[in-house]
Amino acid sequence: MTEPAFKSEFLRTLQARGYIHQVTHPVELDEAAANGVVAGYIGFDATAPSLHVGSLIQIMMLRRLQQAGGKPIVLMGGGTTKVGDPTGKDASRPQLTEETIQSNIDTIKTVFSKFLTFGDGPTDAVMVNNDDWLSGYGYVQFLRDFGTHFTVNRMLSFDSVKLRLEREQPMTFLEFNYMLMQSVDFLELNRSLKVTLQMGGSDQWGNITSGVDLVRRVDQKAAFGLTTPLLTTASGGKMGKTAQGAIWLNAEQLSPYDYWQFWRNAEDADVGRFMRLFTDLTLEEIAVFEALEGAQINDAKKALADAATTLLHGAEAAATARAAAETAFEQGKLSADLPTVELPASEVFGAMIAAVVTKAGLTASNGEARRLAQGGGLRLNDVAIADGAQLLTEADVTDGLIKLAAGKKKIVLVKPV
């Protein structure tokens, strides 16, 4: 099937860089983007103090919209977080207090200024909070105003509901309302900010098309939806999920060094695709990197890590992270910029190296650390350790630090205190 030839810079860019999975009314949206300023939004619920790299493709979509002359709207889900999106979940999300939700919003929103230009201009980004209108509705008013526009039959057909029920997992009436709330968000933003486009991941297709239908049915206004593909690694893993946990965007949750390392450790087959999605490198530059073979692929991975880290943390942090990694991995030396973990001296000296490696976060369990040692993948101060039961002593300390490495890509400095 031949892909449509878009004429708007926005959709041409999204298509060329691999962002598009599904679009409602593609011809209308393309016409609108080619002939005026399209205001588009994406919602972000505040379920944690930081977004993770799985949300980065959505942030980059807003960036692409602004780069193409559109107006990005960041919707913080202060209201919808109180309910919890059931999409892809087998259990209800834990209910958060209003204080926790607001605290999460305060830390999450700092990331967006790294990618978007905020202000009062026609294409400047705007941040809004859906709690400002959702919490103002009375229950009866909400049902009378919007309930008649949704059928239970159709809601049951959407994957976010159907898959949950097929797995015989309970779905609360609270969660069942999430789709209505997200749809009302689109209607509210269309009325207040002339927003005509909602974007999101492919798992949000049902919620997004419900919002598109609501705007078109209630106000007879133009409304469009666009989703990105489900993002997985070349080997089929979920993007951003590692043995050490989520790859957070806030530096307080994950250091710039670890963020740089995440991109540096991308699978060979993912490098070009990740460059298109997560960096501002041109397609011509990316084509050059994709043509590299053998050991030169590592140069492409470093370029990916540099570009992605620069966008989030700045060029200085990216350069520092790269230098620390090269010092540690290529020169076998200590660097003050490597991740450092402080552990009580009583838990380090006289303890099995497997236990310390696990406490330092390099492995998930002592057993994993012992197996790693047996396979030659555990190193103490750049020397392979064959026995995970070997005890650490004060003699292993250099300049107040112990350097531990698991495999070829994970290093941490342990500081006994």
matplotlib code that plots the C-alpha trace (Angstrom):
import matplotlib.pyplot as plt

x = [0.0, 1.5, 1.7, -0.1, 2.0, 1.4, 1.9, 2.2, 5.7, 4.3, 2.9, 5.7, 8.2, 6.2, 6.0, 9.6, 10.8, 8.5, 6.0, 2.7, 0.7, -2.9, -4.6, -8.2, -9.2, -5.6, -6.5, -8.3, -5.5, -2.9, -4.8, -5.2, -1.5, -0.5, -2.6, -2.5, -1.4, -2.6, -2.9, -2.3, -2.2, -1.0, -2.1, 0.4, -1.0, 1.0, 1.3, 5.0, 7.5, 9.0, 7.9, 10.1, 11.6, 8.4, 6.8, 9.6, 8.1, 5.0, 7.1, 9.1, 5.8, 4.9, 8.4, 7.9, 4.6, 6.2, 9.1, 6.6, 4.8, 2.1, 1.1, 1.8, -0.4, 0.8, -2.1, -1.2, -3.7, -4.4, -8.0, -7.6, -4.8, -7.4, -9.2, -6.3, -6.0, -7.0, -5.3, -3.0, -3.5, -4.7, -5.4, -6.6, -3.9, -3.4, -5.3, -3.0, -3.8, -4.2, -1.0, 1.0, -0.5, 0.4, 3.9, 4.3, 3.1, 5.5, 8.5, 7.2, 6.5, 10.2, 11.1, 9.0, 10.8, 13.9, 12.0, 9.4, 9.3, 6.6, 5.1, 2.2, 3.0, 0.8, 3.1, 4.4, 3.6, 1.0, 0.6, -2.8, -4.3, -7.5, -8.3, -9.3, -12.4, -13.0, -13.2, -15.7, -18.4, -21.2, -21.9, -25.4, -24.3, -21.4, -23.8, -26.4, -23.9, -21.8, -23.2, -25.7, -22.8, -21.3, -22.7, -21.7, -21.7, -19.0, -16.9, -16.8, -15.4, -12.2, -9.1, -8.5, -11.8, -12.2, -8.7, -9.1, -12.4, -11.1, -8.4, -11.2, -9.7, -12.2, -12.6, -14.1, -16.8, -14.3, -11.9, -14.7, -15.3, -11.7, -12.6, -15.4, -13.0, -10.3, -12.9, -14.2, -10.6, -10.5, -13.9, -12.8, -9.4, -11.1, -13.4, -10.9, -7.7, -9.0, -7.2, -8.0, -5.5, -5.0, -2.0, -0.8, 0.4, -1.4, -2.9, -4.8, -6.6, -10.0, -9.8, -8.6, -11.2, -13.9, -12.7, -12.6, -16.2, -17.4, -16.0, -17.4, -20.8, -21.4, -19.9, -19.6, -16.0, -12.9, -11.1, -8.3, -6.5, -3.0, -1.2, 2.4, 3.4, 3.9, 7.5, 9.6, 13.3, 14.6, 14.6, 11.0, 11.5, 9.5, 11.2, 12.7, 12.4, 15.7, 16.8, 17.6, 14.1, 12.5, 14.6, 13.4, 13.6, 14.2, 17.8, 16.7, 15.4, 18.2, 21.6, 22.6, 25.4, 22.9, 20.6, 23.5, 24.5, 20.9, 21.2, 24.8, 23.6, 20.9, 20.7, 22.5, 19.3, 17.6, 20.2, 18.8, 15.2, 15.9, 17.9, 14.9, 12.5, 14.5, 17.0, 17.1, 19.8, 18.9, 17.8, 20.9, 23.2, 21.3, 21.7, 25.5, 25.4, 23.2, 25.7, 28.4, 29.4, 31.3, 33.0, 32.1, 28.5, 29.7, 30.4, 26.7, 25.6, 27.7, 26.2, 22.7, 23.6, 25.1, 22.2, 19.5, 21.2, 21.9, 18.2, 17.2, 20.1, 22.2, 25.4, 27.7, 26.0, 26.2, 29.9, 30.6, 28.7, 30.5, 33.9, 33.1, 32.0, 35.1, 37.3, 35.7, 35.2, 37.9, 40.7, 39.8, 40.1, 38.0, 35.9, 34.2, 31.2, 30.5, 27.4, 28.4, 26.6, 27.3, 27.1, 27.9, 31.4, 30.0, 28.0, 31.0, 34.1, 33.9, 30.8, 30.6, 31.2, 27.9, 26.0, 27.6, 27.1, 23.4, 23.1, 24.8, 22.1, 24.2, 22.3, 18.8, 19.9, 23.0, 22.4, 22.5, 25.8, 27.3, 26.3, 27.8, 31.1, 31.1, 30.7, 33.6, 31.3, 32.0, 34.9, 36.4, 38.6, 38.9, 39.9, 37.6, 36.3, 35.5, 33.9, 31.0, 31.6, 34.9, 35.0, 35.7, 38.4, 39.8, 42.6, 40.1, 39.5, 41.3, 40.9, 38.0, 36.1, 35.6, 34.9, 32.5, 31.4, 28.7, 29.2, 30.7, 28.2, 27.4, 29.7, 29.2, 31.5, 30.9, 31.9, 32.1, 31.0]
y = [0.0, 3.4, 5.9, 9.2, 12.1, 14.9, 18.5, 20.0, 20.2, 18.8, 15.5, 15.1, 15.3, 12.9, 10.4, 10.6, 10.2, 7.3, 8.9, 8.0, 4.9, 6.1, 9.3, 10.4, 12.5, 12.7, 14.9, 17.4, 17.5, 17.9, 20.8, 22.5, 22.1, 23.4, 26.5, 27.7, 27.2, 23.9, 23.7, 20.1, 18.6, 15.5, 14.6, 13.5, 12.1, 12.8, 9.3, 9.7, 12.5, 12.2, 11.0, 8.2, 7.7, 6.0, 9.4, 11.0, 10.2, 12.2, 15.2, 15.0, 15.0, 18.3, 19.6, 18.5, 20.4, 23.6, 23.2, 23.0, 26.2, 24.7, 25.4, 22.7, 22.3, 20.3, 19.0, 18.0, 15.5, 16.8, 15.7, 12.4, 11.3, 11.1, 8.4, 6.6, 5.4, 1.8, 1.3, -1.7, -2.3, -5.4, -3.6, -0.2, 2.4, 3.4, 6.5, 9.5, 12.4, 15.9, 17.0, 14.1, 14.8, 18.5, 17.7, 15.3, 18.0, 20.5, 18.2, 16.8, 20.1, 21.2, 18.8, 20.4, 23.7, 21.7, 20.7, 23.4, 27.3, 28.6, 32.1, 34.1, 34.0, 32.2, 29.2, 29.3, 26.3, 26.5, 24.2, 23.6, 21.3, 19.4, 19.6, 23.2, 22.1, 18.5, 19.1, 21.9, 19.7, 18.4, 14.7, 15.2, 18.0, 15.9, 13.0, 15.3, 17.2, 14.3, 10.9, 10.8, 11.0, 7.7, 4.2, 1.4, -0.9, 1.2, 1.7, -2.1, -2.5, -0.5, -2.5, -0.6, -2.1, -5.3, -6.7, -6.0, -7.9, -10.7, -11.3, -11.5, -8.6, -6.2, -2.7, -0.2, 2.3, 5.0, 3.8, 3.3, 7.0, 7.8, 7.8, 10.3, 12.6, 12.5, 13.2, 16.2, 17.5, 17.7, 19.5, 22.0, 22.7, 23.1, 25.7, 27.6, 27.3, 26.3, 22.9, 20.7, 17.8, 15.3, 13.0, 10.0, 6.5, 3.8, 2.4, 5.7, 5.3, 4.6, 7.5, 9.9, 8.9, 9.3, 12.9, 13.6, 12.3, 14.4, 17.6, 17.0, 15.9, 18.5, 21.6, 20.6, 21.7, 20.3, 17.7, 15.2, 12.4, 11.0, 8.1, 6.9, 3.2, 1.0, 1.5, -1.6, -2.3, -4.3, -7.5, -6.9, -5.5, -2.5, 0.8, 2.3, -0.8, -2.1, -4.5, -1.4, 0.1, 2.9, 5.5, 8.6, 12.1, 14.1, 14.2, 13.7, 10.3, 9.3, 11.0, 12.4, 9.8, 6.9, 8.6, 8.9, 5.2, 4.1, 5.6, 4.4, 0.9, 0.9, -2.2, -1.8, -2.1, 0.6, 3.4, 5.0, 4.7, 6.2, 9.1, 9.9, 9.8, 11.2, 13.7, 16.7, 15.2, 15.6, 12.7, 13.1, 12.9, 9.9, 8.1, 8.5, 6.9, 4.1, 3.2, 2.5, -1.1, -3.2, -1.4, 2.0, 1.4, 2.5, 5.9, 6.1, 5.0, 7.7, 10.3, 9.1, 9.4, 12.8, 14.2, 12.7, 13.8, 17.3, 17.8, 16.8, 17.8, 20.2, 19.9, 20.2, 17.4, 15.2, 15.9, 15.2, 11.9, 10.9, 11.7, 9.8, 6.7, 6.8, 7.2, 4.3, 1.9, 2.7, 3.9, 1.8, 4.7, 6.3, 9.4, 11.6, 11.8, 8.1, 7.0, 6.9, 5.0, 5.6, 2.5, 2.1, 0.7, -2.0, -3.3, -3.2, -4.4, -8.1, -8.5, -10.7, -8.8, -10.3, -8.6, -5.3, -5.4, -6.0, -3.2, -0.9, -1.6, -3.4, -6.7, -7.6, -10.3, -11.9, -15.0, -13.0, -11.4, -14.8, -16.1, -13.0, -13.7, -17.3, -16.1, -13.6, -10.6, -9.2, -6.8, -5.2, -2.2, -3.5, -7.0, -10.0, -11.7, -15.4, -15.9, -13.7, -14.9, -13.1, -10.6, -6.9, -5.3, -1.8, -2.8, -2.6, 1.1, 3.6, 7.3, 6.5, 4.5, 1.0, 0.5, -2.3, -3.3, -5.8, -6.8, -4.3, -1.5, -1.0, 0.6, 2.1, 3.6, 2.5, 5.0, 3.3, 5.8]
z = [0.0, -1.0, 1.7, 1.1, -0.2, 2.4, 1.4, 4.9, 6.4, 9.7, 8.3, 5.8, 8.7, 10.9, 8.0, 7.0, 10.6, 11.5, 13.9, 12.1, 12.9, 12.4, 11.4, 11.3, 8.3, 6.9, 3.9, 6.1, 8.6, 5.9, 4.4, 7.7, 8.6, 5.1, 5.3, 8.9, 12.5, 13.8, 17.6, 18.8, 22.3, 24.1, 27.7, 30.4, 33.6, 36.8, 38.2, 39.2, 39.9, 36.4, 33.0, 31.5, 28.1, 26.9, 26.9, 25.0, 21.6, 22.5, 23.7, 20.4, 18.4, 20.1, 19.2, 15.6, 15.6, 16.8, 14.4, 11.5, 12.6, 14.7, 18.3, 20.9, 23.9, 26.9, 28.9, 32.5, 33.7, 37.2, 36.9, 34.9, 37.2, 40.0, 38.0, 36.3, 32.7, 32.5, 29.1, 29.1, 32.8, 34.6, 37.9, 39.0, 39.5, 43.1, 43.9, 44.7, 46.9, 45.4, 47.1, 45.5, 42.1, 42.3, 43.5, 40.5, 38.1, 39.5, 38.8, 35.5, 33.8, 34.1, 31.3, 28.6, 28.5, 27.3, 24.1, 23.6, 23.5, 25.8, 25.5, 24.2, 20.5, 17.9, 17.8, 21.4, 23.6, 26.3, 29.4, 30.9, 33.6, 33.0, 36.7, 36.1, 34.3, 35.1, 38.9, 38.2, 36.8, 39.0, 38.5, 37.1, 34.9, 33.4, 32.7, 31.1, 29.0, 27.7, 28.7, 25.9, 23.3, 24.4, 24.1, 26.4, 23.3, 21.6, 24.8, 25.4, 21.9, 22.6, 23.4, 26.7, 28.0, 26.0, 26.7, 30.5, 30.5, 28.4, 31.0, 33.5, 35.5, 37.2, 35.8, 38.1, 37.1, 38.0, 35.3, 32.8, 32.9, 31.8, 28.1, 28.7, 30.6, 28.0, 25.3, 27.2, 27.5, 23.6, 23.5, 26.2, 24.5, 21.1, 22.6, 24.7, 22.6, 19.2, 19.5, 16.5, 16.9, 19.6, 19.5, 21.5, 21.4, 19.5, 22.7, 23.0, 19.6, 21.1, 23.6, 20.9, 18.3, 21.0, 21.5, 17.8, 17.5, 20.5, 19.1, 15.6, 17.0, 19.7, 18.1, 14.5, 14.5, 12.8, 15.0, 14.1, 15.8, 15.2, 16.9, 17.0, 16.6, 19.6, 20.4, 20.9, 20.5, 17.6, 19.7, 20.7, 24.2, 25.6, 24.9, 28.1, 30.3, 31.6, 34.3, 36.5, 36.0, 34.0, 32.2, 33.8, 32.2, 35.3, 36.4, 40.0, 39.1, 36.6, 36.1, 32.7, 32.7, 33.0, 30.4, 28.0, 28.6, 27.8, 24.3, 23.9, 24.6, 22.0, 19.8, 16.4, 14.5, 16.5, 16.0, 12.9, 13.9, 17.3, 15.7, 13.6, 16.5, 19.4, 17.9, 15.6, 13.4, 9.8, 7.7, 5.6, 8.7, 9.9, 6.6, 7.0, 10.4, 9.3, 6.6, 9.2, 9.8, 12.2, 15.1, 13.6, 14.6, 18.1, 16.7, 15.6, 19.0, 20.7, 18.2, 19.2, 22.9, 22.4, 20.5, 22.8, 26.0, 24.7, 24.0, 27.6, 29.7, 27.6, 25.6, 28.6, 30.5, 27.3, 26.8, 30.5, 30.3, 27.2, 28.7, 31.8, 29.8, 27.6, 30.6, 32.4, 29.5, 27.0, 29.3, 32.4, 34.8, 37.4, 36.7, 39.2, 36.8, 36.9, 39.0, 42.6, 45.4, 49.0, 51.2, 54.9, 55.3, 57.5, 54.5, 52.2, 54.0, 54.8, 52.5, 49.5, 46.3, 44.9, 47.7, 47.2, 43.5, 44.1, 46.7, 44.2, 41.7, 39.0, 39.4, 40.6, 43.0, 44.6, 42.5, 39.3, 40.5, 41.2, 37.8, 36.2, 38.0, 36.9, 33.3, 33.6, 33.5, 37.0, 37.5, 40.6, 39.8, 36.2, 37.3, 36.5, 39.6, 39.2, 42.6, 43.7, 47.2, 47.4, 50.2, 49.8, 52.0, 52.5, 50.2, 47.3, 47.8, 45.5, 46.3, 48.5, 45.9, 44.7, 40.9, 40.1, 36.6, 35.5, 31.9, 29.4, 29.8, 33.5, 35.9, 39.4, 42.0, 45.5, 48.2, 51.7, 54.3]

ax = plt.figure().add_subplot(projection="3d")
ax.plot(x, y, z, "-o")
ax.set_aspect("equal")
plt.show()
